[in-house]
């Protein structure tokens, strides 16, 4: 019959917040965009620290 393969695309939280910020900016919601960008940057810093400590 064959083999069924299930794949998924995983996004980290900073990536989702960054996409949300871009979307907000394009919809002219600048305050929401700035908040999403800063949250994304903070999550990216946290991710970098976690990866750095594991290496």
N, CA, C and O of each residue as an XYZ file, in Angstrom:
220
protein
N       0.824     -1.200      0.000
C       0.000      0.000      0.000
C       0.859      1.251      0.000
O       0.460      2.263     -0.576
N       2.013      1.214      0.621
C       2.861      2.416      0.678
C       3.006      2.904      2.107
O       2.467      2.324      3.049
N       3.735      3.961      2.229
C       4.007      4.542      3.533
C       3.421      5.942      3.592
O       3.563      6.731      2.658
N       2.764      6.237      4.700
C       2.204      7.566      4.896
C       3.187      8.365      5.754
O       3.588      7.921      6.830
N       3.562      9.522      5.276
C       4.494     10.380      6.003
C       3.761     11.667      6.373
O       3.154     12.322      5.526
N       3.832     12.009      7.646
C       3.205     13.237      8.131
C       4.328     14.209      8.494
O       5.209     13.888      9.293
N       4.285     15.374      7.909
C       5.276     16.393      8.223
C       4.568     17.628      8.736
O       3.416     17.894      8.393
N       5.262     18.360      9.548
C       4.706     19.620     10.037
C       5.812     20.656     10.062
O       6.992     20.319     10.164
N       5.433     21.892      9.970
C       6.374     22.988     10.022
C       6.297     23.598     11.411
O       5.240     24.067     11.834
N       7.408     23.591     12.113
C       7.421     24.092     13.487
C       7.963     25.512     13.507
O       9.023     25.799     12.952
N       7.236     26.367     14.138
C       7.666     27.750     14.309
C       7.902     27.991     15.791
O       7.101     27.588     16.634
N       9.004     28.648     16.096
C       9.239     29.047     17.467
C       8.384     30.261     17.779
O       7.881     30.931     16.878
N       8.226     30.536     19.073
C       7.348     31.633     19.472
C       7.838     32.974     18.939
O       7.024     33.814     18.554
N       9.159     33.192     18.908
C       9.652     34.478     18.397
C       9.327     34.640     16.924
O       9.098     35.756     16.458
N       9.306     33.534     16.183
C       8.971     33.593     14.763
C       7.495     33.946     14.563
O       7.156     34.735     13.681
N       6.638     33.370     15.367
C       5.202     33.657     15.272
C       4.928     35.117     15.630
O       4.120     35.776     14.975
N       5.603     35.624     16.670
C       5.418     37.019     17.054
C       5.940     37.967     15.975
O       5.353     39.021     15.731
N       7.035     37.593     15.338
C       7.591     38.415     14.266
C       6.620     38.491     13.078
O       6.410     39.561     12.507
N       6.044     37.367     12.721
C       5.069     37.338     11.620
C       3.846     38.173     11.984
O       3.299     38.885     11.142
N       3.420     38.081     13.244
C       2.296     38.884     13.711
C       2.613     40.377     13.643
O       1.758     41.185     13.281
N       3.841     40.735     13.991
C       4.246     42.147     13.937
C       4.233     42.664     12.504
O       3.768     43.774     12.247
N       4.740     41.867     11.573
C       4.725     42.273     10.165
C       3.293     42.447      9.674
O       2.977     43.409      8.974
N       2.438     41.511     10.048
C       1.032     41.588      9.637
C       0.362     42.828     10.219
O      -0.397     43.506      9.525
N       0.634     43.126     11.477
C       0.060     44.315     12.113
C       0.554     45.593     11.449
O      -0.208     46.539     11.248
N       1.836     45.606     11.112
C       2.394     46.785     10.452
C       1.737     47.018      9.094
O       1.438     48.155      8.729
N       1.517     45.949      8.358
C       0.893     46.078      7.043
C      -0.572     46.499      7.140
O      -1.128     47.051      6.190
N      -1.196     46.235      8.293
C      -2.591     46.648      8.513
C      -2.689     48.002      9.208
O      -3.768     48.409      9.639
N      -1.538     48.707      9.318
C      -1.465     50.044      9.918
C      -1.814     50.070     11.407
O      -2.279     51.092     11.912
N      -1.601     48.984     12.098
C      -1.765     48.925     13.557
C      -0.365     49.025     14.171
O       0.224     48.022     14.576
N       0.146     50.239     14.230
C       1.551     50.433     14.576
C       1.870     50.109     16.033
O       2.940     49.574     16.322
N       0.967     50.421     16.945
C       1.253     50.132     18.354
C       1.319     48.622     18.593
O       2.196     48.148     19.316
N       0.414     47.876     18.000
C       0.454     46.417     18.118
C       1.706     45.850     17.448
O       2.294     44.879     17.925
N       2.098     46.463     16.350
C       3.294     46.020     15.640
C       4.544     46.210     16.496
O       5.387     45.315     16.560
N       4.676     47.352     17.148
C       5.839     47.617     17.998
C       5.866     46.650     19.173
O       6.926     46.133     19.524
N       4.723     46.401     19.780
C       4.669     45.460     20.901
C       5.047     44.050     20.464
O       5.744     43.341     21.189
N       4.596     43.644     19.295
C       4.927     42.308     18.802
C       6.405     42.199     18.446
O       7.030     41.167     18.689
N       6.965     43.265     17.868
C       8.393     43.251     17.547
C       9.242     43.144     18.809
O      10.201     42.373     18.849
N       8.897     43.910     19.832
C       9.689     43.862     21.064
C       9.533     42.523     21.761
O      10.503     41.999     22.309
N       8.341     41.963     21.753
C       8.139     40.636     22.343
C       8.911     39.574     21.571
O       9.487     38.661     22.163
N       8.919     39.697     20.261
C       9.655     38.753     19.430
C      11.152     38.833     19.715
O      11.829     37.809     19.810
N      11.657     40.045     19.847
C      13.076     40.222     20.134
C      13.441     39.644     21.499
O      14.491     39.021     21.653
N      12.578     39.851     22.480
C      12.817     39.294     23.813
C      12.821     37.762     23.776
O      13.678     37.132     24.395
N      11.886     37.174     23.067
C      11.853     35.708     22.936
C      13.063     35.183     22.184
O      13.566     34.103     22.497
N      13.539     35.934     21.194
C      14.735     35.545     20.455
C      15.946     35.549     21.376
O      16.780     34.647     21.306
N      16.050     36.555     22.240
C      17.139     36.582     23.224
C      17.075     35.369     24.142
O      18.101     34.748     24.422
N      15.877     35.028     24.613
C      15.711     33.861     25.487
C      16.109     32.578     24.763
O      16.773     31.714     25.336
N      15.705     32.461     23.517
C      16.048     31.282     22.714
C      17.559     31.183     22.524
O      18.130     30.099     22.634
N      18.205     32.312     22.240
C      19.653     32.326     22.058
C      20.378     31.887     23.322
O      21.350     31.134     23.255
N      19.910     32.352     24.469
C      20.533     31.972     25.733
C      20.365     30.473     25.984
O      21.308     29.811     26.416
N      19.191     29.940     25.721
C      18.957     28.508     25.915
C      19.851     27.673     25.003
O      20.425     26.674     25.437
N      19.970     28.084     23.734
C      20.797     27.345     22.784
C      22.268     27.465     23.173
O      23.019     26.495     23.070
N      22.674     28.629     23.613
C      24.061     28.841     24.003
C      24.440     27.996     25.215
O      25.560     27.492     25.299
N      23.516     27.842     26.147
C      23.803     27.064     27.344
C      23.852     25.556     27.043
O      24.549     24.808     27.728
N      23.120     25.122     26.028
C      23.120     23.706     25.678
C      24.345     23.313     24.874
O      24.726     22.143     24.855
N      24.964     24.274     24.212
C      26.131     23.968     23.359
C      27.381     23.722     24.173
O      28.442     23.453     23.610
